[in-house]
Amino acid sequence: MLTAFTRAFRTPDLRKKLLFTLGIIALFRLGSVLPTPGVHTENISRCLADAQATDAGNIYGMVQLFSGGALLKLSVFALGIMPYITASIILQLLVVVIPRLESLKKEGQSGQAKITQYTRYLTIGLAVLQSTAFIALARTGQLFPQCQQEILLDKDNVFAIITMVLTMTAGTSVVMWLGELVTDRGIGNGMSILIFTQVIAVFPAELMNIARQKGAFVFAVVIAVGIAMIALVVMVEQAQRRIPVQYAKRMVGRRMYGGTSTYIPLKVNQAGIIPVIFASSLLYLPQLVTTLFSGAQEPHAIVQWIQQNLVTGDTPVYMATFFLLIVFFTYFYVSITFNPVEVADNMKKYGGFIPGIRPGRPTAEYLNYVLTRLTAPGALYLGLISMVPIVALALVGASQNFPFGGTSILIMVGVGLDTVKQIESQLQQRNYEGFLK
């Protein structure tokens, strides 16, 4: 593997892509620590330290994770890649619902370019809403409820508030542009690389906190569990069911086409990380409701029940709800992203068939049968992996930003494997050995 890295850097064009990607990552991390104009950096550092000591900042868990810890610092790139992820998910769902978007998807590259443009517009809109919401929370003191420090220099100046919203929105636009630059001129998928960067950015601090607060034994246990989880996730992410496909021979003019054998790879985790994001986003809503009503003297009974059962992750109701939502969204997302009827029709159109299965409707039913049963272990796997930080919180008292949490591991392993495969394919094009022998 080290030899492959050495050969990658010895190849001029590949070295240029790797260095370009590393430069974009460095610029991205710089924007994550650069404060937004109008933020009192010293006070927000004190409030952030207090929130981390009391786990008060974990109600923003998913957004905080995808921002690499920059959200609660109100930096220029505070929103990170989260608005783009949300916009992409919304567009994927709308493609199934709106016929116009579905027709654009079938148009190929030109249609996909239009969908990408719609995703950018929606990203900007979501960035405006999210930045406005977090600045409003900071202005009213609800971003850090237990901290009495003023974190905005001039919270009553409308021009200053607008400037902060525009800065954070512009930061989201720059993040989106940087991700597209990496995709075009670097290595790997740009947005995935930026997500990977933000996730691993919090690892050193979280591991140091565990070592300092819990001692060497708990730290060693955490490392051992993390290594075991990474091995498990790598194994499951690589696992797939290969459906054999045979193409019949056919004459086109004077040439013979077909007669080849291939397969349809159905992954055990066909949905990826999306169900976890869906479930976390839904469970974030009741937490946001309790934040908005935290100033009320006598909160409603429903708000009290939400505060007791759906805000902290150590309650049975929260754990069961989170697990069931992940299982539900796994089946839901797989059903909208993989259409067995469409796959069967395309196979029939080009003369392909599954040995022992008739083309057309029987093929679609067989694919649906296999996919449904393959999704079951994938959904259970996602649910169990995502429960790790919650169980860690209940057992060892670690923070909900547990470094080897399910979402973090899934992102790191998924993006890491995809990037290594891309580097390996480019090395193999130059007759070099790849990473995986």
C-alpha positions as CSV (number, residue, x, y, z in Angstrom):
1,M,0.0,0.0,0.0
2,L,2.8,2.4,0.8
3,T,4.4,1.5,-2.5
4,A,1.2,2.3,-4.3
5,F,1.1,5.7,-2.5
6,T,4.7,6.3,-3.6
7,R,4.0,5.5,-7.2
8,A,0.9,7.7,-7.1
9,F,3.0,10.7,-6.1
10,R,5.6,9.8,-8.8
11,T,3.0,10.0,-11.5
12,P,2.9,13.7,-12.5
13,D,-0.8,14.1,-13.3
14,L,-1.9,12.0,-10.4
15,R,0.4,13.9,-8.0
16,K,-1.1,17.1,-9.3
17,K,-4.6,15.9,-8.5
18,L,-3.6,14.7,-5.0
19,L,-1.9,18.0,-4.2
20,F,-4.8,20.0,-5.5
21,T,-7.2,18.0,-3.3
22,L,-5.0,18.5,-0.3
23,G,-4.9,22.2,-1.0
24,I,-8.7,22.5,-1.2
25,I,-8.9,20.5,2.1
26,A,-6.5,23.0,3.8
27,L,-8.5,26.0,2.5
28,F,-11.7,24.3,3.7
29,R,-10.4,23.8,7.2
30,L,-9.2,27.4,7.3
31,G,-12.7,28.7,6.6
32,S,-14.0,26.4,9.3
33,V,-12.0,28.2,12.0
34,L,-12.3,31.8,10.5
35,P,-14.9,33.6,12.7
36,T,-17.9,35.4,11.1
37,P,-17.8,39.2,11.4
38,G,-19.7,40.3,14.6
39,V,-18.9,37.2,16.7
40,H,-17.2,37.6,20.1
41,T,-14.6,34.9,19.7
42,E,-13.5,34.8,23.3
43,N,-16.9,34.6,24.8
44,I,-18.0,31.9,22.3
45,S,-14.9,29.9,23.1
46,R,-15.9,30.0,26.8
47,C,-19.5,29.1,26.1
48,L,-18.4,26.3,23.8
49,A,-16.1,24.8,26.5
50,D,-18.9,24.9,29.0
51,A,-21.3,23.3,26.6
52,Q,-18.9,20.5,25.8
53,A,-18.3,19.9,29.6
54,T,-22.0,19.6,30.2
55,D,-23.0,18.0,26.8
56,A,-25.3,20.9,26.2
57,G,-24.2,21.3,22.6
58,N,-25.2,17.9,21.5
59,I,-28.7,18.9,20.5
60,Y,-27.2,20.1,17.2
61,G,-25.5,16.7,16.8
62,M,-25.8,15.9,13.1
63,V,-25.2,19.5,11.9
64,Q,-22.3,19.9,14.3
65,L,-20.9,16.6,13.0
66,F,-21.0,17.6,9.3
67,S,-19.6,21.1,10.1
68,G,-16.5,19.5,11.9
69,G,-17.3,21.4,15.1
70,A,-17.5,24.8,13.2
71,L,-21.3,25.3,13.8
72,L,-21.2,26.4,17.4
73,K,-18.2,28.6,16.7
74,L,-20.3,30.5,14.1
75,S,-17.4,30.5,11.6
76,V,-17.6,31.4,7.9
77,F,-18.1,27.7,7.0
78,A,-20.3,27.1,10.1
79,L,-23.0,25.3,8.1
80,G,-20.5,23.1,6.4
81,I,-21.9,20.7,3.8
82,M,-25.2,20.1,5.5
83,P,-27.4,22.4,3.4
84,Y,-26.1,20.7,0.2
85,I,-26.7,17.2,1.6
86,T,-30.3,18.2,2.6
87,A,-30.9,19.8,-0.8
88,S,-29.6,16.7,-2.6
89,I,-31.8,14.4,-0.5
90,I,-34.9,16.6,-1.2
91,L,-34.2,16.6,-5.0
92,Q,-33.8,12.8,-5.0
93,L,-37.2,12.5,-3.3
94,L,-38.8,15.0,-5.7
95,V,-37.5,13.2,-8.7
96,V,-39.8,10.3,-7.8
97,V,-42.8,12.6,-7.1
98,I,-42.5,15.2,-9.9
99,P,-42.8,13.9,-13.5
100,R,-40.8,16.9,-14.9
101,L,-37.8,16.0,-12.7
102,E,-38.1,12.4,-13.5
103,S,-38.0,13.2,-17.3
104,L,-34.9,15.3,-16.7
105,K,-33.2,12.4,-15.0
106,K,-33.8,10.2,-18.0
107,E,-32.3,12.8,-20.4
108,G,-28.8,11.9,-19.4
109,Q,-26.1,14.4,-18.8
110,S,-28.0,17.5,-19.8
111,G,-30.9,16.6,-17.6
112,Q,-28.6,15.8,-14.7
113,A,-26.9,19.2,-15.1
114,K,-30.3,20.9,-14.7
115,I,-31.1,18.9,-11.6
116,T,-27.7,19.9,-10.2
117,Q,-28.5,23.5,-10.8
118,Y,-31.8,23.1,-8.9
119,T,-29.8,21.5,-6.1
120,R,-27.5,24.6,-5.9
121,Y,-30.5,27.0,-5.8
122,L,-32.1,24.9,-3.0
123,T,-28.8,24.8,-1.1
124,I,-28.6,28.6,-1.1
125,G,-32.2,28.8,0.2
126,L,-31.6,26.3,2.9
127,A,-28.3,28.1,3.9
128,V,-30.2,31.3,4.3
129,L,-32.8,29.6,6.5
130,Q,-30.3,27.7,8.6
131,S,-27.9,30.7,9.1
132,T,-30.8,32.9,10.1
133,A,-32.1,30.3,12.6
134,F,-28.7,29.9,14.3
135,I,-28.0,33.6,14.4
136,A,-31.4,34.2,15.9
137,L,-30.6,31.5,18.6
138,A,-27.3,33.2,19.3
139,R,-29.0,36.6,19.5
140,T,-31.5,35.4,22.0
141,G,-29.0,33.4,24.1
142,Q,-30.6,30.0,23.2
143,L,-27.6,28.7,21.2
144,F,-25.9,28.1,24.6
145,P,-28.7,28.1,27.1
146,Q,-26.5,27.6,30.1
147,C,-24.0,30.3,29.2
148,Q,-24.6,34.0,30.1
149,Q,-21.9,35.5,28.0
150,E,-22.8,37.7,25.0
151,I,-21.5,35.9,21.9
152,L,-22.5,38.6,19.4
153,L,-20.8,42.0,19.5
154,D,-23.9,44.0,18.5
155,K,-26.9,41.8,18.6
156,D,-29.4,44.8,18.2
157,N,-27.8,46.1,15.0
158,V,-29.9,44.8,12.0
159,F,-27.1,45.5,9.5
160,A,-24.6,43.4,11.6
161,I,-27.1,40.5,11.8
162,I,-27.7,40.6,8.0
163,T,-24.0,40.7,7.4
164,M,-23.5,37.6,9.5
165,V,-26.3,35.7,7.6
166,L,-24.9,36.7,4.2
167,T,-21.4,35.7,5.3
168,M,-22.5,32.2,6.4
169,T,-24.6,31.8,3.3
170,A,-21.7,32.8,1.1
171,G,-19.5,30.4,3.0
172,T,-21.9,27.6,2.1
173,S,-21.7,28.7,-1.6
174,V,-17.9,28.6,-1.4
175,V,-18.0,25.1,0.2
176,M,-20.2,23.9,-2.6
177,W,-17.8,25.4,-5.2
178,L,-14.8,23.8,-3.5
179,G,-16.5,20.4,-3.6
180,E,-17.2,20.7,-7.3
181,L,-13.6,21.8,-7.9
182,V,-12.3,18.6,-6.2
183,T,-14.7,16.5,-8.3
184,D,-13.5,18.1,-11.6
185,R,-9.8,18.5,-10.9
186,G,-8.9,16.4,-7.9
187,I,-9.4,12.8,-6.6
188,G,-12.7,11.4,-5.5
189,N,-16.1,12.9,-5.1
190,G,-15.6,16.5,-3.9
191,M,-18.6,16.7,-1.5
192,S,-17.8,13.3,0.0
193,I,-14.1,14.3,0.6
194,L,-15.3,17.5,2.4
195,I,-17.7,15.5,4.6
196,F,-14.9,13.1,5.3
197,T,-12.6,16.0,6.3
198,Q,-15.1,17.5,8.6
199,V,-15.9,14.2,10.4
200,I,-12.2,13.3,11.1
201,A,-11.4,16.9,12.1
202,V,-13.1,16.3,15.5
203,F,-11.4,13.0,16.2
204,P,-8.2,14.2,17.9
205,A,-10.1,16.5,20.3
206,E,-12.7,13.8,21.2
207,L,-10.1,11.1,21.8
208,M,-8.1,13.5,24.0
209,N,-11.2,14.3,26.0
210,I,-11.9,10.6,26.6
211,A,-8.3,10.0,27.6
212,R,-8.3,13.0,30.0
213,Q,-11.8,12.5,31.5
214,K,-12.1,8.6,31.6
215,G,-8.6,7.4,31.9
216,A,-6.3,5.2,30.0
217,F,-8.3,2.0,30.3
218,V,-11.5,3.5,28.8
219,F,-9.4,5.1,26.1
220,A,-7.9,1.7,25.2
221,V,-11.4,0.1,25.1
222,V,-12.6,2.9,22.9
223,I,-9.7,2.4,20.5
224,A,-10.3,-1.4,20.4
225,V,-14.0,-1.0,19.8
226,G,-13.3,1.6,17.0
227,I,-10.9,-0.8,15.2
228,A,-13.4,-3.6,15.5
229,M,-16.2,-1.4,14.1
230,I,-14.1,-0.2,11.2
231,A,-13.3,-3.8,10.3
232,L,-17.0,-4.7,10.5
233,V,-18.1,-1.7,8.5
234,V,-15.5,-2.5,5.8
235,M,-16.7,-6.0,5.5
236,V,-20.4,-5.1,5.3
237,E,-19.9,-2.2,2.9
238,Q,-17.9,-4.5,0.5
239,A,-20.5,-7.3,0.7
240,Q,-22.9,-7.7,-2.2
241,R,-25.2,-10.2,-3.9
242,R,-24.3,-10.6,-7.5
243,I,-27.3,-11.5,-9.8
244,P,-25.9,-13.2,-12.9
245,V,-27.1,-11.7,-16.2
246,Q,-26.6,-13.4,-19.6
247,Y,-27.0,-11.5,-22.9
248,A,-28.2,-13.4,-25.9
249,K,-26.3,-13.2,-29.2
250,R,-27.9,-11.1,-31.9
251,M,-27.0,-10.0,-35.4
252,V,-26.8,-6.2,-36.2
253,G,-25.9,-5.9,-39.9
254,R,-22.9,-8.2,-40.4
255,R,-21.7,-8.2,-36.9
256,M,-22.6,-10.4,-33.9
257,Y,-23.3,-8.7,-30.6
258,G,-24.1,-10.1,-27.2
259,G,-23.3,-13.5,-25.8
260,T,-21.5,-12.0,-22.8
261,S,-22.1,-12.8,-19.1
262,T,-22.2,-10.1,-16.4
263,Y,-23.9,-9.5,-13.1
264,I,-26.0,-6.9,-11.2
265,P,-24.3,-6.0,-7.9
266,L,-26.8,-5.6,-5.1
267,K,-25.0,-4.3,-2.0
268,V,-26.1,-5.3,1.5
269,N,-26.1,-1.6,2.5
270,Q,-27.8,-0.4,-0.7
271,A,-29.0,2.8,1.0
272,G,-25.7,4.0,2.4
273,I,-25.7,6.7,5.1
274,I,-28.9,8.4,3.9
275,P,-31.4,6.6,6.3
276,V,-29.3,7.7,9.3
277,I,-29.4,11.3,8.1
278,F,-33.1,11.1,7.6
279,A,-33.7,9.6,11.1
280,S,-31.4,12.1,12.8
281,S,-33.0,15.0,11.0
282,L,-36.5,13.9,12.2
283,L,-35.3,13.4,15.8
284,Y,-33.7,16.9,15.7
285,L,-37.2,18.5,15.2
286,P,-38.5,17.7,18.7
287,Q,-35.2,18.9,20.2
288,L,-35.6,22.1,18.3
289,V,-39.2,22.5,19.6
290,T,-38.0,22.2,23.2
291,T,-35.3,24.8,22.5
292,L,-37.8,27.3,21.2
293,F,-40.1,26.7,24.3
294,S,-37.2,26.7,26.8
295,G,-38.1,30.2,28.0
296,A,-41.7,29.4,28.9
297,Q,-42.3,29.3,32.7
298,E,-44.8,26.4,32.5
299,P,-44.2,24.3,29.3
300,H,-47.0,22.2,27.9
301,A,-47.3,18.6,28.9
302,I,-46.3,17.4,25.4
303,V,-43.2,19.6,25.6
304,Q,-42.3,18.1,29.0
305,W,-42.7,14.6,27.6
306,I,-40.5,15.4,24.6
307,Q,-37.8,16.9,27.0
308,Q,-37.9,13.7,29.1
309,N,-37.9,11.1,26.3
310,L,-36.7,12.6,22.9
311,V,-34.0,15.1,23.8
312,T,-31.3,12.9,25.4
313,G,-30.2,9.7,23.8
314,D,-30.1,7.6,26.9
315,T,-33.9,7.0,27.1
316,P,-35.5,3.8,25.8
317,V,-38.1,5.8,23.8
318,Y,-35.3,7.7,22.0
319,M,-33.3,4.5,21.2
320,A,-36.3,2.6,20.0
321,T,-37.6,5.5,17.8
322,F,-34.1,6.1,16.3
323,F,-33.7,2.4,15.5
324,L,-37.2,2.0,13.9
325,L,-36.8,5.2,11.9
326,I,-33.5,4.0,10.4
327,V,-35.1,0.6,9.5
328,F,-38.1,2.4,7.9
329,F,-36.0,4.9,5.9
330,T,-33.6,2.2,4.7
331,Y,-36.5,0.3,3.0
332,F,-38.0,3.6,1.8
333,Y,-34.8,5.0,0.2
334,V,-33.9,1.6,-1.4
335,S,-37.4,1.5,-2.9
336,I,-37.1,4.9,-4.5
337,T,-33.5,4.5,-5.8
338,F,-33.7,1.0,-7.2
339,N,-36.6,0.2,-9.5
340,P,-36.7,-3.5,-10.3
341,V,-39.3,-2.9,-13.1
342,E,-37.1,-0.4,-14.9
343,V,-34.0,-2.7,-14.5
344,A,-36.0,-5.6,-15.9
345,D,-37.2,-3.6,-18.9
346,N,-33.7,-2.4,-19.7
347,M,-32.4,-5.9,-19.6
348,K,-35.2,-7.1,-21.9
349,K,-34.6,-4.3,-24.3
350,Y,-31.0,-5.2,-24.8
351,G,-31.5,-9.0,-24.8
352,G,-30.4,-9.7,-21.3
353,F,-31.9,-12.3,-18.9
354,I,-31.2,-13.9,-15.6
355,P,-30.6,-17.7,-16.0
356,G,-33.7,-19.6,-15.0
357,I,-35.9,-16.5,-14.9
358,R,-38.2,-15.4,-17.7
359,P,-37.6,-11.8,-19.0
360,G,-40.0,-9.0,-18.1
361,R,-42.3,-9.2,-15.1
362,P,-40.8,-12.4,-13.6
363,T,-37.4,-10.8,-13.6
364,A,-38.8,-7.7,-11.9
365,E,-40.5,-9.8,-9.2
366,Y,-37.3,-11.8,-8.7
367,L,-35.1,-8.7,-8.3
368,N,-37.7,-7.2,-5.9
369,Y,-37.7,-10.5,-3.9
370,V,-33.9,-10.6,-3.6
371,L,-33.6,-6.8,-2.8
372,T,-36.3,-6.9,-0.1
373,R,-34.6,-9.7,1.7
374,L,-31.1,-8.2,1.2
375,T,-32.3,-4.9,2.7
376,A,-33.3,-6.5,6.0
377,P,-29.8,-7.3,7.2
378,G,-28.6,-3.9,5.8
379,A,-31.3,-2.0,7.8
380,L,-30.5,-3.9,11.0
381,Y,-26.8,-3.2,10.4
382,L,-27.3,0.5,10.0
383,G,-29.6,0.6,13.0
384,L,-27.1,-1.2,15.3
385,I,-24.1,0.7,14.1
386,S,-25.9,4.0,14.7
387,M,-26.8,3.0,18.2
388,V,-23.1,2.8,19.2
389,P,-22.7,6.4,20.4
390,I,-26.0,6.2,22.3
391,V,-24.9,3.0,24.0
392,A,-21.5,4.6,24.7
393,L,-23.3,7.6,26.3
394,A,-25.4,5.3,28.6
395,L,-22.5,3.0,29.6
396,V,-19.3,5.0,29.8
397,G,-20.7,8.5,29.9
398,A,-19.0,9.6,26.7
399,S,-20.4,12.5,24.8
400,Q,-22.9,12.0,22.0
401,N,-20.1,13.1,19.7
402,F,-18.5,9.8,20.4
403,P,-15.6,9.6,17.9
404,F,-16.3,6.1,16.7
405,G,-20.1,6.7,16.4
406,G,-22.0,4.9,13.7
407,T,-22.4,7.9,11.4
408,S,-18.7,8.9,11.6
409,I,-17.6,5.3,10.9
410,L,-20.0,4.9,8.0
411,I,-18.8,8.2,6.4
412,M,-15.1,7.5,6.9
413,V,-15.1,4.0,5.6
414,G,-17.4,4.7,2.7
415,V,-15.6,7.7,1.5
416,G,-12.2,6.2,2.2
417,L,-13.0,3.0,0.2
418,D,-14.4,5.0,-2.7
419,T,-11.4,7.3,-2.9
420,V,-8.8,4.5,-2.6
421,K,-10.6,2.6,-5.4
422,Q,-10.4,5.7,-7.7
423,I,-6.7,6.1,-7.0
424,E,-6.2,2.4,-7.6
425,S,-8.1,2.4,-10.9
426,Q,-5.9,5.3,-12.2
427,L,-2.7,3.4,-11.1
428,Q,-3.9,0.3,-12.9
429,Q,-4.4,2.3,-16.1
430,R,-0.7,3.0,-15.9
431,N,0.2,-0.7,-15.3
432,Y,0.9,-0.2,-11.7
433,E,-0.2,-2.4,-8.8
434,G,-3.1,-1.0,-6.8
435,F,-3.7,-0.8,-3.1
436,L,-5.7,-4.0,-2.8
437,K,-3.8,-7.1,-3.9
